[in-house]
Amino acid sequence: MGKELSEMSLSELWELFPIFLVEHNDEWKSDYKEIEEFLGNLLSDYPITRVSHIGSTAINGIWAKDIVDVLIEISPSAMLEEVAQTIEQNGFIRMSSDKNRISLNRGYTKEGFADKVYHVHLRYEGDNDELYFRDYLNAHPNVAREYEALKMELWKKYEHNRDAYTESKSDFIRKWTSEAVKEFGKRY
């Protein structure tokens, strides 16, 4: 019987939950639909404005971490903390939070990853740059392949340092999100 996740150091967590990429899997769409339905039922009493599949598993054909990312946008009149607590009470672990953003995960165990892993990004309506990035890469497969190549390069370099892996992708993501906003305008 090992330590609880809450008792582990960051380096222990990164060792237990390394960065890993797998080939694109069409099952990610059904995994997203499953969690979307679960969250929709769970949060039916809250003013949810949009639930979206984001992250690399939502980009056609590229390698990705086998983790489905979900963006939940709530009305500015809602209490972000209250919504987060409801999600936490139903099997999610809070990973980070600030005034306008809360991240929760499901599928992390003290033995490692579960069969299905989800990251939920809880935000106020309109805080949704990830939708532009997703749509741009799906509309521009050449840019999606560049992103895949970057991720593959960073994978082994930062296999046990999730923060460095994420930070190393930031400039690429900002650049193409900016292009997406120019191309798509006020889509969201």
N, C-alpha and C positions, 0 to 999 in steps of 0.2 A: 504494500500500500504506500504509494509515493505521496509527495507533497500535493496539496491543493494548488490550483493555478494561482490563487491569490497570494500564496506563500512563496512562489517562485520569483527569482530575480529576472530581469529583462534578458540577460544572457541565457538563462535556463529556458525561458519561454522561446527564444529564437532558436535554440537547439532543438526543442521539442516540435516547434512549428516552423520549419525552414521554408524559404522561398522554393517553390517547385513549379515548373510549367509542364503542361500536358497538351497534346494535340487538341484542336477544337473538337468539341463534343456536342452534337445536336441535342443531347439530353439536358443541357443547361437551360434550354428554353422551357422544357417541361418542369425542371426543378424551380425555375423562376415562377412559372404559373402556379405551382404548388404553394410556394411561400407567399406569393401575391394574394392568393385566396385565403390562406391562413391569416395573414396580416389584415386583409380587408374585413374579415369576420371579427377579428380581435379588436379592431379599431373602428368599428362601425358607428360608435357613439361620438367619434371625434370628427372635426371638420378637416378631413384629409382632402387635399386638392388634386394630388396625383401620386401614383405609385409607379415607379419605372425600373426596368432592368438596365443597369449601367455596368461599367467596368469592362474588362477584356472579354468576359464570357458573353457579352452582348454584341461583340464585334465579329462579323462573319469570317470564319476560316482561319483565325490566328490562334497560335498557342497562347495559353493563359494559365494562371493559377486556377485550380479546380475549386474555385470559390465564387458563388453567385452574389454579386453586389446589387443591393436594392436601395433606391432613393425614395424616401417618403417625404413629400412636401405637405406641410400643414398650413392652414390659414393663419395669417398674422394675429388673429384674435385668439388662437388656441394657446394653451400652456405647453410648451415644448417638454418641460420636465414631467408633467402629468402623463403625456403620451409615452415618454421614455419609460417611466415606471411601470406602465401597463405592459409594455413589451418585455421589460425585465422580469416581471412576475410570470411570464409565460416562456421561460427557458432561454432568454438571451442574457449575455453578460455585457455590461457597459465597459467600453474600452477607452473612450475619451469623451469629454464634454466641455463646452463653453457656453456662453450666453445664447448663441444662435445655432449651434450644431452639436448633435450627440451621435456617437457611433456605438453600435451594439453588434455583437457577434453571437453566432450559434454554431455549434459543431466543433468546439474546442474542448477536449477532455484531457484529464491528466495522463492519459495513455497516448495522446496525439490527436490527429484529426479524426472526426467522425466520418461516416460515409458521405454525408452532405454537410457542407459548410456554407454559411451565409454571413454576409456583412450588411448591416442595415445602417443607412446614413439618414438620420432624421434631421430635417431642415425646415425652415420657413419657405413658403411659396416664393419662387423666383430665384432661389439659391440653387441653381441647377446647371452649371457649366458642363457637368459630365454628360448631359443630354446632347449638347452641341458637339462635344468631342466624339461621342459614340456615333452620332449621325454622320459626322464628317468622315470618319474612318470607314463607315459602311458605304458611303457614297464615293469614296476615293480609295480603292483597294491598294493602290501603290503606296499611299501614306500608311495604311494599315500594316503593310508588309515592312515598312521602315520601322514602325512601332514594334512589331514582332521581333525584328532583328535587334533593336535596342534592348528589349526585354531579355532576349536570349543571351546577349552579351553581359548584361548585368546579373543574370541569374546566378551563375557560379561565383562571380566576384562578391556578391552580397547575399549569398545563400542563407547566412545566419545573421543578417542585419537588415531587417525589414525597413527601418527608417532610412538607411542609406539607399536601399533599392528604390524606395518611393521617391526620395529626394532627387535621385539621379535621373528620373523620368520627368521631373517637373518642367524643365525648360521646353522639352518636346511637347508636352501636353499643353502648356500655356500658348506656345506658338500656334498649334493647330486648332486650339479652341478659339483663339482670336480670329483665325481665318474662317472658322465655321460661323462665328457670329457675323462676320462680314458677308459671307455667302447666304446664310439662312435668315438674317435679319431677326425680327422679333418672333421667331417660331414658338418660343415658350414664354 
